Amino acid sequence: MAKAVKLPSGSWRCKAYYTDENGAYRNKSFTAETKKEAEYLAANYLMEREHAQKPENKTVGELADRFIEVRSNLLSPSTIVGYKKIRNTALQSIIDTRVGLLTKNMYQAAINEYSKGRSPKTVFSAHAFFNRVLKDNNVFVGEGAHLPQKEKKEVEIPTSEEIKALLESTKGTRLYTFICFSVFLGLRRSETIALKWKDIDLKNKTVDINKALVKDENKEYVEKTTKTYSGARLLKMPQALIDALPPQGAPNDSVIDDSYDALDSLFKRTKDKINFPYKFHALRHYYASIMLVQGVPNKYAKERMGHATENMLVNVYQHTFKNQQEPIDEKLDEYFNSLI
């Protein structure tokens, strides 16, 4: 225990030394009329601080805040924005509960309450976040929680005829190149808008995807590395995409010389004009499905899409075209009929 020292004034001072949450060495001084009182104040402060620092004595919200804080410089700004939104809106009935008092029933009740009027996907995302926060602090009340049953949604993707109509309606506009990067290479919007001319090699007909432009918590656009390690990729550009490029600029100039919001607004107006009932991300779905139809092996398709595993590619992106089903049905019927 720290010892108090007598000050020229006749009072006694005792310093409490501790290490803060960031590992920095700190101290706090306590002054009293007597040596015993000063030492008591310092010792009591350290005891209360140690008690408060134990995970079980922190609230769910405090642990969530710390979880986000220590990852703020490692994760994408958009991921941090998503985490903060979940922290501030989901499972609010337990957010101020001390973890040591939290039970499985309390956690399940919070899940049940949050599920009202929300999609299973939204509830799953909230559970995944809070369960990870708690597990990182050796609290397992979220394990085995009952979640809403996932809805199997049939994802509609544009037909080639609809894609042709979209391309024809935008050709010659500033939206055209933006669309072509998704249709012909499956790029995410955030990847396309971040492209610089130094990423384009016209001689070898390649594009280097190594960054993305996303919104941070202040709703400002910031540049970040690609979504995953696999997101960084070098792709060969088809001639149709090369022909769609604007005049070449300086190495650090943007290939798409327009704002994300302006292009998004223009795309929505174009959708309404030509009755194109899909979100922009459907263009990426289209590209993935075309690779499936053309027989591109999943190993290579996932690399072109910038995915770490084939799971996302198979489960989400590779939707078969409705007009491809009939020939497949006929081919299977013909085969099985030949066995009889």
N, C-alpha and C positions, 0 to 999 in steps of 0.2 A: 504494500500500500504506500502511496505517495506521502511524504512527510511535509508538514507545513513549516514555513519559515516566517520569522518575525520581521515585520516591516518597520522602517524608521518611525512611522506614526504610532507604533505600538500594537497595531492590528496584526492578524496572522493570515498568510496566504498559502493556499495549497493548489497545485496544478493537477488536473486529471488528464492523463495522456491516453490517446486512443487512435485507432486507424479507421478512417472513414470508408464509405462504400466503394470508393475508387482506389483504395489502397494507400491514400496519402496519410502521413503522420500528422496528427492534430493535438492541440491541448486546449483546455478551458480552465480559467482561473476562478477560484472562489476565495473570497475574503470574509473574515469573521472576527469577532472580538476575542475569541479564544482559539488556541491551537486545536483542541479537540473538535470544536464546532466546524472549523475550516476543513479539517480532514474528513469529518462526517459528510459535509456537503459534497466534497469531491468524490468520495466513495459511493455515496448515494446516486450521484449523477452517472457514474460508470455502471452501476448496477441497473439503473433504469434504462440506460442506453443499451446495454447488453440484452435486457429483457425485450426492448422494443425491436431490436435487430433480428430476433429469432423469427423465422418465417411464420410460425404459428401465431405470432402476436401481431402480424401485419394483416391488413385487409386485402381482399381479393383485388381491389382497385390499385392499392399500393404495389402489389406484386406485378400486376399488369403494366403499370407505369414503368417500373424498373425493367421489366422484360423488353419493353419497347425502347427504352433509353439506351440500354447496352447494345442494341442492334441497329441503332439509328444511322451509324456510319457504315454499316455492312450491307444492309438491304436496300432494295430499290425505294426511292421516294414514294412511289405509288403503293408499294407494299406497306410502308410505314403509315401512309394515309389510311389504308384499309384497316390496319391494326387499331389505329386510334379511333376510327369510326366504330369498330366493334366494341372497343373498351368503353366508349361513351354512350352506346345505345343498347348493347345486348346484356342480358342477365343482370339487369340493374337491381333486382331484388336482393342480390347477394353481394353487390359490388362493395358495400361498406361493412361487410361481415368479416370478422377476424377469422383467418384461415383455421386456427385451432378449434373454432366452434362450428366450422362448416361440416355438414353431414351429407351423405349421399342423397337423402331425401330432400334436403334443402336445395342441392344442386339440381336434382331432377325436377323439383317444383319450378325452379327458375327457367329450366329448359322448356317445360310445359307452358309457362306463361309467355315466354318469348316466341313460342311456335304459333301463337294465335295470329292468323292473318299473314303469315310469312311463308315463303317457299321452303321446302326441305333443304335446298341448297344453302339458303341464307342461314338457317338454323345450324346446319352442319358446319359451316364456316365459323360461326360463333363458338360452337362447342370445341372445334379443333383448336381455336386460339386459347380459350380459357383452360382447356384440359392440358394443353402444353405448358401454359404458365404455371399451373398447379403441380404438374408432374416434375417440372424443373426444380420445384421446392419440396419434393418428396411428399406431395399430397395427392392422393389417388381417388378422391371422391367422384371424379368425373368418369373414371373407368367403368365401362359397362352401362353408361347412361342410355336410356331409350330415346331414340331420335325418330322424327317423322319419317315414314317410308318414302324413299326416293321415287320421284315421278319419272317414268321413262317417257321422254319427249322425242317424238319423231322430228328430227331436224330437217327442215326443208332447205334445199340448196338450189341455186339457179340452174336452169338448163343452159345448154350451149347457145340456144337461140336467144335466150334472155340476156346472156352475157354479150352476144354479138350486138344486140339492140342497145345495151348500155354503152359499149365501146363506140358504136356509130353515133350515138347521141352526144357523146362528150368529146369526140375527136376534134382537135383544133382548139380545145379549151384548156385552161390550166389544170383542170381536174383529170384530164386524160392520162397523163403520165403517172399520176398518183394511183389511179385505178390499175394501170397496166402492171405496176410492180406487184400488186396482190394477185391479179389474174394469171400472170405469166410466171411468177416466181413464188407466190404464196407469202410475201412479206407481210408482217404486221404493220398497221398504220404507223405506230410509233417508230418502227425501224426505217420505214420509207422517208418519213419527214426529217429524220436525223441524218440522212445520207449527204455526204459532201462529195465534191467532184474528185477529190483525192481517193475516194473509195471506188471510183469507176475506172476500169482499165479498158479503154475502147480497143486497144491493139489486141488484147487477149480475150476481149468480150466477157469480162468478169466484173462482178460487183462484190465488194467486201462488206459484209454485214457485221458490224462490231459495236454498235451503240444503238440507243433508242432515246426518244424524247418523251418524257412523261411529266405529269403534274405533281408538284410537291404539296405539302400541307397548306401552303399559302396560295395554292392554285396557280403557281407560276410554273412555266415549263422549264425543266432542267434536263440536261443530258446525263445519261447513265450508261453503264455497260449493258450488253444484251441480257435478256431475262434469265438465261442460264448459261453455263459454260458452253453447252451445246448450241446455244443461240448464235454464237459467233461462227460464221461460216462464209466460205467463198463459193459463189455460185456463177455458173456460166449463164450469160444472158442470151435468150433467143433473139433472133433478128427482129422480130416484131416489137420487142421491148427496146432494143437499140434504136429502132426507127422512131419510137415514141419519145425519146429523150429530147429535152430542149437544147439550145445551143450551149456548148461547153463553157463553163466559167472557170474562175481561178480555183486552185486546189482546195481552199477553205470555204469556198462559196457553197451554199446549199443547192442541191440538185433540184429540189422542189422549193422554188422561191415564193412561198406563200405560207400563211399561218395555218396551223392545224385546225383552229376553230372556223376559219373562213372556208377551208376545203370541206369540212364536215357539214357546214351549212349549205354549201353548194351541192354536195352529194344528196342531201335530204330534198332539196328543191328538184333535182334531176330525177330522183326516185318517184316523186309525186307526178312529175310531168310525163314520164314514160310508163307509169304503173309498174315499177320494179319493187316488189314487196319484200325486200330483204335488207338486213343490216349490212354495213360495209364488211364486217367480219365474215359474212357468207362467201365473199370472194376467195378468202383463204380456205374455206370449206370446199369450194368448187375446185381449187387447185389440187387439194389433197385427194379428192375423189377422182379427178382426171388421172392422177398418177395411178390410182387403183385400177381404173378402167384400162389404162395403157399397160398394165402389168409390171409397173415399177416395184421391185421388192421392198418390203417394209423397211429393211435396214437402210436402204438408200433414201427412201421417202422421208423417214424420220430425220435424217441428216439435212435434207433439203428444207424441211419445215422448221428445223432448229429445235428439235425435241431431244431430251436425254434418253428417253425410252420409247418403245413402240406402243405402250399402253394408251397414251393420249391420242396418238395417231389412229389407232384401231377403234377405240371406244367413242371418240368424239368427232374426229374429222372425216373419217372414211365412210361417208354415207353413199349408198349406191343410188344411182339415178333411177327414177321410176321407169323411164323408157328402156332401161337396160334389163329390167326384171323379166319381161316377156321372153326375149331370146334365151335367157338363162333357163327359164321354166321349160321352154320347148326343148332345149338341149338336154336337160335332165330327163324329161319324159321320154325322149328318143332313146337315151341310153338305157333306162330301166325297162322300156318296152322290148329292147333287144335281148334282154335276159330271159324273156318268157317264150 
